[in-house]
């Protein structure tokens, strides 16, 4: 970890969260977009306020502040003063872990319990509970300085999402990517939702969607795991997912629109641009979560084309490897909040 020397206190900054395995892609994008990295502390990269969004950052806080820590109590007080309202403070792994833990305890925080989308309803904390409470996070730079992260693109600052793995049922761990996406956007399909899972073999995402009670049309040239195909609500169609037309898909659901379209298939990213353009222009669905996978060097032309698709965003998820995820959802969540 690099001990910071350049950051004045009380200054506004942009903080990027970047897992080690995508550091090279992130730094290349930062250079290309003219983002100057001031400091690196673990997986956090600090830049000037107003710096550009970078898709290879797992989270971006556009309103981050350096705060002073003259004592544990004063450090907690200074954090509270930054928001001025009820806040869930997430402790992230920076420097001075023991001191940071004491500050977290002084804030009255406790570690958030892990959760699973295999069982709903979900715990409210950190998931947008409709009470006006905001989510924020902090980590320490030195004994006397810390960084507070506000207004993150992820609903869990630092993308520190405590997902609980399901050991029995899913045919792969790919469902964790889908769960992370749900947690980040604060939305997920409700029971009875009509959904497509394109390129679904061996069935990790189909399994996760069936567990939510969805009506799933699952399509791939290779078969699903038999236990997944047998789940209530799952219909498997063998074939090329790129050849499925919007008209054929809606006909499967009795002519009704599709609530969500999902895909975690391996394909050239440029092909996804054409596929998504077709589905967006059809108007049959407004919610998409699509994995974008790269072999070797990332296809920058495809990334730019995907980023330009209307209403969507690209982001690296913590559960991704050398991948990005394209997400398009309306501002209104389909999940009711109290």
C-alpha positions as a Markdown table, in Angstrom:
| # | Residue | x | y | z |
|---|---|---|---|---|
| 1 | Unk | 0.0 | 0.0 | 0.0 |
| 2 | Unk | 1.2 | 3.5 | -0.9 |
| 3 | Unk | 1.2 | 6.0 | 1.9 |
| 4 | Unk | -0.4 | 9.2 | 0.5 |
| 5 | Unk | 1.5 | 12.5 | 0.5 |
| 6 | Unk | -0.4 | 14.6 | -2.0 |
| 7 | Unk | -3.9 | 14.9 | -0.7 |
| 8 | Unk | -4.9 | 17.9 | 1.4 |
| 9 | Unk | -7.6 | 17.4 | 4.0 |
| 10 | Unk | -11.2 | 18.4 | 3.5 |
| 11 | Unk | -10.7 | 18.3 | -0.3 |
| 12 | Unk | -13.2 | 16.8 | -2.6 |
| 13 | Unk | -11.9 | 13.9 | -4.7 |
| 14 | Unk | -13.0 | 11.0 | -7.0 |
| 15 | Unk | -12.2 | 7.5 | -5.7 |
| 16 | Unk | -12.2 | 4.4 | -8.0 |
| 17 | Unk | -12.5 | 0.9 | -6.6 |
| 18 | Unk | -10.4 | -1.5 | -8.7 |
| 19 | Unk | -9.7 | -5.1 | -7.9 |
| 20 | Unk | -6.1 | -6.2 | -8.5 |
| 21 | Unk | -7.0 | -8.5 | -11.4 |
| 22 | Unk | -8.2 | -5.6 | -13.6 |
| 23 | Unk | -5.6 | -3.0 | -12.6 |
| 24 | Unk | -4.0 | -2.9 | -16.0 |
| 25 | Unk | -7.3 | -2.4 | -17.9 |
| 26 | Unk | -8.3 | 0.4 | -15.4 |
| 27 | Unk | -5.0 | 2.2 | -15.7 |
| 28 | Unk | -5.0 | 2.1 | -19.5 |
| 29 | Unk | -8.6 | 3.5 | -19.5 |
| 30 | Unk | -7.6 | 6.2 | -17.0 |
| 31 | Unk | -4.7 | 7.2 | -19.2 |
| 32 | Unk | -6.8 | 7.2 | -22.4 |
| 33 | Unk | -9.5 | 9.4 | -20.7 |
| 34 | Unk | -6.9 | 11.8 | -19.1 |
| 35 | Unk | -7.6 | 10.8 | -15.5 |
| 36 | Unk | -4.6 | 11.6 | -13.3 |
| 37 | Unk | -4.3 | 9.1 | -10.4 |
| 38 | Unk | -3.0 | 11.0 | -7.3 |
| 39 | Unk | -2.7 | 8.1 | -4.9 |
| 40 | Unk | -3.2 | 4.3 | -4.7 |
| 41 | Unk | -4.2 | 2.6 | -1.5 |
| 42 | Unk | -4.9 | -1.1 | -1.8 |
| 43 | Unk | -7.7 | -1.3 | -4.4 |
| 44 | Unk | -8.6 | 2.4 | -4.1 |
| 45 | Unk | -7.4 | 5.0 | -6.6 |
| 46 | Unk | -7.8 | 8.6 | -5.8 |
| 47 | Unk | -8.1 | 11.3 | -8.5 |
| 48 | Unk | -9.2 | 14.9 | -8.7 |
| 49 | Unk | -12.9 | 15.8 | -8.2 |
| 50 | Unk | -14.8 | 15.8 | -11.4 |
| 51 | Unk | -12.7 | 13.0 | -13.0 |
| 52 | Unk | -14.3 | 10.8 | -15.7 |
| 53 | Unk | -16.3 | 7.7 | -15.1 |
| 54 | Unk | -14.3 | 4.6 | -15.9 |
| 55 | Unk | -16.0 | 1.4 | -16.8 |
| 56 | Unk | -13.1 | -0.8 | -15.5 |
| 57 | Unk | -13.7 | 0.6 | -12.0 |
| 58 | Unk | -15.9 | -1.7 | -10.0 |
| 59 | Unk | -17.2 | 1.4 | -8.1 |
| 60 | Unk | -16.7 | 5.1 | -8.5 |
| 61 | Unk | -17.4 | 7.7 | -5.8 |
| 62 | Unk | -17.7 | 11.1 | -7.4 |
| 63 | Unk | -18.0 | 12.9 | -4.1 |
| 64 | Unk | -15.2 | 11.6 | -1.8 |
| 65 | Unk | -13.6 | 13.6 | 1.0 |
| 66 | Unk | -10.4 | 13.3 | 3.0 |
| 67 | Unk | -11.2 | 13.7 | 6.7 |
| 68 | Unk | -9.0 | 14.2 | 9.7 |
| 69 | Unk | -8.7 | 11.7 | 12.6 |
| 70 | Unk | -7.3 | 13.5 | 15.7 |
| 71 | Unk | -8.8 | 10.7 | 17.8 |
| 72 | Unk | -11.2 | 7.8 | 17.3 |
| 73 | Unk | -14.2 | 9.9 | 18.6 |
| 74 | Unk | -13.3 | 12.9 | 16.5 |
| 75 | Unk | -12.8 | 10.7 | 13.4 |
| 76 | Unk | -16.3 | 9.3 | 13.8 |
| 77 | Unk | -17.7 | 12.8 | 14.4 |
| 78 | Unk | -16.0 | 14.2 | 11.3 |
| 79 | Unk | -17.6 | 11.4 | 9.2 |
| 80 | Unk | -21.0 | 12.1 | 10.6 |
| 81 | Unk | -20.6 | 15.8 | 9.7 |
| 82 | Unk | -20.0 | 15.0 | 6.1 |
| 83 | Unk | -23.5 | 13.7 | 5.4 |
| 84 | Unk | -25.6 | 15.4 | 8.1 |
| 85 | Unk | -28.2 | 12.6 | 8.0 |
| 86 | Unk | -28.7 | 9.0 | 8.9 |
| 87 | Unk | -26.0 | 7.0 | 7.2 |
| 88 | Unk | -24.9 | 3.3 | 6.9 |
| 89 | Unk | -21.1 | 3.5 | 7.0 |
| 90 | Unk | -19.3 | 0.6 | 5.4 |
| 91 | Unk | -15.7 | 0.0 | 6.5 |
| 92 | Unk | -13.4 | -0.8 | 3.6 |
| 93 | Unk | -10.0 | -2.3 | 3.6 |
| 94 | Unk | -7.3 | 0.5 | 3.4 |
| 95 | Unk | -4.5 | 1.2 | 5.9 |
| 96 | Unk | -4.6 | 1.1 | 9.7 |
| 97 | Unk | -7.2 | -1.6 | 9.9 |
| 98 | Unk | -7.4 | -1.7 | 13.7 |
| 99 | Unk | -7.9 | 2.0 | 14.0 |
| 100 | Unk | -10.5 | 2.0 | 11.2 |
| 101 | Unk | -12.4 | -0.8 | 13.0 |
| 102 | Unk | -12.5 | 1.3 | 16.2 |
| 103 | Unk | -13.9 | 4.3 | 14.3 |
| 104 | Unk | -16.6 | 2.0 | 12.7 |
| 105 | Unk | -17.5 | 0.8 | 16.2 |
| 106 | Unk | -17.7 | 4.5 | 17.4 |
| 107 | Unk | -20.2 | 5.1 | 14.5 |
| 108 | Unk | -22.3 | 2.3 | 16.0 |
| 109 | Unk | -21.9 | 0.1 | 12.9 |
| 110 | Unk | -21.7 | -3.6 | 12.7 |
| 111 | Unk | -20.8 | -5.8 | 9.8 |
| 112 | Unk | -23.6 | -6.4 | 7.4 |
| 113 | Unk | -25.0 | -9.9 | 7.3 |
| 114 | Unk | -24.6 | -11.8 | 4.1 |
| 115 | Unk | -27.7 | -12.4 | 2.0 |
| 116 | Unk | -28.9 | -14.6 | -0.8 |
| 117 | Unk | -31.3 | -13.9 | -3.7 |
| 118 | Unk | -32.3 | -17.6 | -3.4 |
| 119 | Unk | -34.6 | -16.4 | -0.6 |
| 120 | Unk | -36.6 | -13.2 | -0.6 |
| 121 | Unk | -37.6 | -10.8 | 0.9 |
| 122 | Unk | -34.1 | -9.5 | 1.4 |
| 123 | Unk | -32.6 | -7.6 | 4.4 |
| 124 | Unk | -33.3 | -3.9 | 4.1 |
| 125 | Unk | -29.9 | -2.6 | 5.2 |
| 126 | Unk | -27.9 | -1.3 | 2.3 |
| 127 | Unk | -30.6 | -2.3 | -0.2 |
| 128 | Unk | -32.4 | 0.9 | -0.5 |
| 129 | Unk | -35.0 | 0.6 | 2.2 |
| 130 | Unk | -37.0 | 3.7 | 1.4 |
| 131 | Unk | -36.3 | 5.4 | 4.8 |
| 132 | Unk | -34.0 | 8.1 | 3.5 |
| 133 | Unk | -30.9 | 6.5 | 4.9 |
| 134 | Unk | -27.9 | 6.8 | 2.6 |
| 135 | Unk | -25.0 | 4.4 | 2.1 |
| 136 | Unk | -21.4 | 5.6 | 2.4 |
| 137 | Unk | -18.0 | 4.1 | 3.1 |
| 138 | Unk | -14.6 | 5.0 | 4.4 |
| 139 | Unk | -11.1 | 3.7 | 4.7 |
| 140 | Unk | -7.9 | 5.1 | 6.3 |
| 141 | Unk | -4.9 | 6.5 | 4.5 |
| 142 | Unk | -2.8 | 7.0 | 7.6 |
| 143 | Unk | -3.3 | 7.1 | 11.4 |
| 144 | Unk | -4.6 | 10.6 | 11.1 |
| 145 | Unk | -6.3 | 10.7 | 7.7 |
| 146 | Unk | -9.1 | 8.8 | 6.1 |
| 147 | Unk | -11.3 | 9.0 | 2.9 |
| 148 | Unk | -15.1 | 9.0 | 3.0 |
| 149 | Unk | -16.9 | 7.8 | -0.2 |
| 150 | Unk | -20.3 | 9.3 | -0.9 |
| 151 | Unk | -22.5 | 9.1 | -4.0 |
| 152 | Unk | -21.1 | 5.9 | -5.3 |
| 153 | Unk | -22.3 | 4.4 | -8.6 |
| 154 | Unk | -22.8 | 1.1 | -6.7 |
| 155 | Unk | -25.5 | 1.0 | -4.0 |
| 156 | Unk | -22.9 | -0.6 | -1.8 |
| 157 | Unk | -19.9 | 1.8 | -1.8 |
| 158 | Unk | -16.7 | 0.0 | -2.8 |
| 159 | Unk | -19.0 | -2.7 | -4.3 |
| 160 | Unk | -18.6 | -4.5 | -0.9 |
| 161 | Unk | -21.6 | -6.7 | -1.3 |
| 162 | Unk | -21.8 | -9.6 | 1.2 |
| 163 | Unk | -23.4 | -12.3 | -1.0 |
| 164 | Unk | -23.9 | -15.7 | 0.6 |
| 165 | Unk | -23.0 | -18.5 | -1.7 |
| 166 | Unk | -25.4 | -21.4 | -2.2 |
| 167 | Unk | -23.6 | -24.7 | -1.9 |
| 168 | Unk | -26.4 | -26.9 | -3.2 |
| 169 | Unk | -28.4 | -26.3 | -6.4 |
| 170 | Unk | -26.6 | -24.0 | -8.8 |
| 171 | Unk | -24.5 | -25.7 | -11.5 |
| 172 | Unk | -21.9 | -23.0 | -11.4 |
| 173 | Unk | -20.9 | -19.9 | -9.4 |
| 174 | Unk | -22.0 | -17.6 | -12.3 |
| 175 | Unk | -25.2 | -16.8 | -10.5 |
| 176 | Unk | -23.1 | -14.6 | -8.1 |
| 177 | Unk | -22.6 | -12.1 | -11.0 |
| 178 | Unk | -26.3 | -11.8 | -11.5 |
| 179 | Unk | -26.9 | -11.4 | -7.7 |
| 180 | Unk | -24.3 | -8.7 | -7.6 |
| 181 | Unk | -26.0 | -6.9 | -10.4 |
| 182 | Unk | -29.3 | -7.1 | -8.6 |
| 183 | Unk | -27.8 | -5.7 | -5.4 |
| 184 | Unk | -26.1 | -2.8 | -7.3 |
| 185 | Unk | -29.2 | -1.6 | -9.0 |
| 186 | Unk | -31.7 | -2.4 | -6.2 |
| 187 | Unk | -33.9 | -4.3 | -8.5 |
| 188 | Unk | -34.6 | -7.9 | -9.5 |
| 189 | Unk | -37.4 | -9.9 | -11.2 |
| 190 | Unk | -40.5 | -10.5 | -9.1 |
| 191 | Unk | -42.3 | -13.9 | -9.0 |
| 192 | Unk | -44.1 | -14.5 | -12.3 |
| 193 | Unk | -41.8 | -12.2 | -14.3 |
| 194 | Unk | -41.3 | -13.2 | -17.9 |
| 195 | Unk | -37.6 | -13.4 | -18.6 |
| 196 | Unk | -35.1 | -14.7 | -21.2 |
| 197 | Unk | -31.8 | -16.2 | -20.5 |
| 198 | Unk | -29.8 | -16.3 | -23.7 |
| 199 | Unk | -26.8 | -18.6 | -24.0 |
| 200 | Unk | -27.8 | -20.2 | -20.7 |
| 201 | Unk | -25.7 | -23.4 | -20.4 |
| 202 | Unk | -25.0 | -24.9 | -17.9 |
| 203 | Unk | -27.8 | -22.9 | -16.2 |
| 204 | Unk | -26.4 | -20.8 | -13.4 |
| 205 | Unk | -28.4 | -17.8 | -14.3 |
| 206 | Unk | -31.5 | -19.8 | -15.2 |
| 207 | Unk | -31.3 | -21.4 | -11.7 |
| 208 | Unk | -31.1 | -18.0 | -10.0 |
| 209 | Unk | -34.1 | -16.7 | -12.0 |
| 210 | Unk | -36.2 | -19.8 | -11.4 |
| 211 | Unk | -35.4 | -19.5 | -7.6 |
| 212 | Unk | -37.0 | -16.0 | -7.8 |
| 213 | Unk | -40.2 | -17.6 | -9.2 |
| 214 | Unk | -39.7 | -16.3 | -12.8 |
| 215 | Unk | -41.1 | -17.8 | -16.0 |
| 216 | Unk | -37.8 | -18.4 | -17.7 |
| 217 | Unk | -37.3 | -19.1 | -21.4 |
| 218 | Unk | -33.7 | -20.4 | -21.4 |
| 219 | Unk | -31.9 | -20.9 | -24.7 |
| 220 | Unk | -28.6 | -22.4 | -25.7 |
| 221 | Unk | -27.1 | -24.7 | -28.3 |
| 222 | Unk | -25.9 | -27.0 | -25.4 |
| 223 | Unk | -28.2 | -28.6 | -22.9 |
| 224 | Unk | -28.9 | -27.2 | -19.4 |
| 225 | Unk | -28.1 | -29.3 | -16.3 |
| 226 | Unk | -31.1 | -31.6 | -16.0 |
| 227 | Unk | -31.9 | -30.5 | -12.5 |
| 228 | Unk | -32.1 | -26.8 | -13.7 |
| 229 | Unk | -34.3 | -27.7 | -16.7 |
| 230 | Unk | -36.7 | -29.5 | -14.3 |
| 231 | Unk | -37.2 | -26.5 | -12.1 |
| 232 | Unk | -40.7 | -25.0 | -12.0 |
| 233 | Unk | -41.1 | -22.1 | -14.5 |
| 234 | Unk | -38.2 | -23.1 | -16.7 |
| 235 | Unk | -38.6 | -23.8 | -20.4 |
| 236 | Unk | -35.5 | -24.8 | -22.3 |
| 237 | Unk | -35.2 | -24.2 | -26.0 |
| 238 | Unk | -32.2 | -25.6 | -27.8 |
| 239 | Unk | -30.8 | -23.4 | -30.5 |
| 240 | Unk | -28.7 | -20.3 | -31.4 |
| 241 | Unk | -29.6 | -17.5 | -29.0 |
| 242 | Unk | -28.6 | -15.0 | -31.7 |
| 243 | Unk | -31.3 | -16.3 | -34.0 |
| 244 | Unk | -34.2 | -15.9 | -31.5 |
| 245 | Unk | -36.4 | -13.1 | -32.7 |
| 246 | Unk | -38.4 | -10.7 | -30.4 |
| 247 | Unk | -41.6 | -12.0 | -32.1 |
| 248 | Unk | -40.8 | -15.6 | -31.3 |
| 249 | Unk | -39.9 | -14.8 | -27.7 |
| 250 | Unk | -43.1 | -12.8 | -27.0 |
| 251 | Unk | -45.1 | -15.6 | -28.7 |
| 252 | Unk | -43.7 | -18.0 | -26.1 |
| 253 | Unk | -45.3 | -15.8 | -23.4 |
| 254 | Unk | -48.6 | -15.5 | -25.1 |
| 255 | Unk | -47.9 | -12.3 | -26.9 |
| 256 | Unk | -47.0 | -10.4 | -23.7 |
| 257 | Unk | -43.9 | -8.2 | -23.3 |
| 258 | Unk | -40.8 | -9.5 | -21.7 |
| 259 | Unk | -39.8 | -8.2 | -18.3 |
| 260 | Unk | -36.1 | -8.9 | -18.3 |
| 261 | Unk | -33.5 | -10.2 | -20.8 |
| 262 | Unk | -30.3 | -11.8 | -19.4 |
| 263 | Unk | -27.2 | -13.3 | -21.0 |
| 264 | Unk | -23.9 | -14.6 | -19.6 |
| 265 | Unk | -22.9 | -16.3 | -22.8 |
| 266 | Unk | -19.4 | -16.4 | -24.3 |
| 267 | Unk | -19.3 | -14.6 | -27.6 |
| 268 | Unk | -17.4 | -11.8 | -29.4 |
| 269 | Unk | -18.4 | -8.5 | -27.8 |
| 270 | Unk | -19.1 | -6.9 | -31.2 |
| 271 | Unk | -21.9 | -9.5 | -31.8 |
| 272 | Unk | -23.6 | -8.3 | -28.6 |
| 273 | Unk | -23.9 | -4.8 | -30.0 |
| 274 | Unk | -26.0 | -6.1 | -32.9 |
| 275 | Unk | -28.0 | -8.4 | -30.7 |
| 276 | Unk | -28.9 | -5.7 | -28.1 |
| 277 | Unk | -29.7 | -3.2 | -30.8 |
| 278 | Unk | -32.3 | -5.6 | -32.2 |
| 279 | Unk | -33.9 | -6.2 | -28.8 |
| 280 | Unk | -33.8 | -2.5 | -27.8 |
| 281 | Unk | -35.4 | -1.3 | -31.1 |
| 282 | Unk | -38.1 | -4.0 | -30.8 |
| 283 | Unk | -39.4 | -2.3 | -27.6 |
| 284 | Unk | -40.5 | -5.7 | -26.1 |
| 285 | Unk | -38.3 | -5.3 | -23.0 |
| 286 | Unk | -36.8 | -2.5 | -20.9 |
| 287 | Unk | -34.5 | -4.4 | -18.5 |
| 288 | Unk | -31.3 | -6.0 | -19.5 |
| 289 | Unk | -28.3 | -7.5 | -17.7 |
| 290 | Unk | -25.7 | -8.8 | -20.1 |
| 291 | Unk | -22.1 | -10.1 | -19.6 |
| 292 | Unk | -19.5 | -8.8 | -22.0 |
| 293 | Unk | -16.5 | -11.2 | -22.1 |
| 294 | Unk | -13.1 | -10.7 | -23.6 |
| 295 | Unk | -10.5 | -13.1 | -24.8 |
| 296 | Unk | -7.1 | -11.5 | -24.5 |
| 297 | Unk | -7.0 | -7.8 | -24.9 |
| 298 | Unk | -10.4 | -6.0 | -24.4 |
| 299 | Unk | -12.1 | -4.9 | -27.7 |
| 300 | Unk | -12.2 | -1.2 | -27.2 |
| 301 | Unk | -14.4 | -0.6 | -30.3 |
| 302 | Unk | -17.0 | -2.9 | -28.9 |
| 303 | Unk | -16.8 | -1.3 | -25.5 |
| 304 | Unk | -17.4 | 2.1 | -27.0 |
| 305 | Unk | -20.3 | 0.8 | -29.1 |
| 306 | Unk | -21.9 | -0.8 | -26.1 |
| 307 | Unk | -21.4 | 2.3 | -24.0 |
| 308 | Unk | -23.2 | 4.3 | -26.6 |
| 309 | Unk | -26.4 | 2.1 | -26.6 |
| 310 | Unk | -29.3 | 4.2 | -25.3 |
| 311 | Unk | -30.1 | 3.9 | -21.6 |
| 312 | Unk | -27.4 | 1.4 | -20.7 |
| 313 | Unk | -24.3 | 1.4 | -18.6 |
| 314 | Unk | -21.1 | -0.6 | -18.6 |
| 315 | Unk | -19.4 | -1.6 | -15.4 |
| 316 | Unk | -16.9 | -4.1 | -14.1 |
| 317 | Unk | -18.5 | -6.2 | -11.3 |
| 318 | Unk | -16.6 | -7.6 | -8.4 |
| 319 | Unk | -17.7 | -11.1 | -9.5 |
| 320 | Unk | -16.6 | -10.6 | -13.1 |
| 321 | Unk | -13.2 | -11.7 | -14.2 |
| 322 | Unk | -11.9 | -10.3 | -17.5 |
| 323 | Unk | -15.5 | -9.1 | -18.2 |
| 324 | Unk | -17.8 | -6.1 | -18.1 |
| 325 | Unk | -21.5 | -6.1 | -17.6 |
| 326 | Unk | -24.0 | -4.0 | -19.6 |
| 327 | Unk | -27.1 | -3.1 | -17.6 |
| 328 | Unk | -30.2 | -1.2 | -18.7 |
| 329 | Unk | -33.0 | -0.7 | -16.3 |
| 330 | Unk | -35.6 | 2.1 | -15.9 |
| 331 | Unk | -35.2 | 4.5 | -12.9 |
| 332 | Unk | -38.3 | 3.0 | -11.3 |
| 333 | Unk | -37.5 | -0.3 | -9.5 |
| 334 | Unk | -39.9 | -3.2 | -10.1 |
| 335 | Unk | -39.3 | -4.1 | -6.4 |
| 336 | Unk | -41.7 | -2.3 | -4.0 |
| 337 | Unk | -40.2 | -0.6 | -1.0 |
| 338 | Unk | -42.1 | 0.3 | 2.2 |
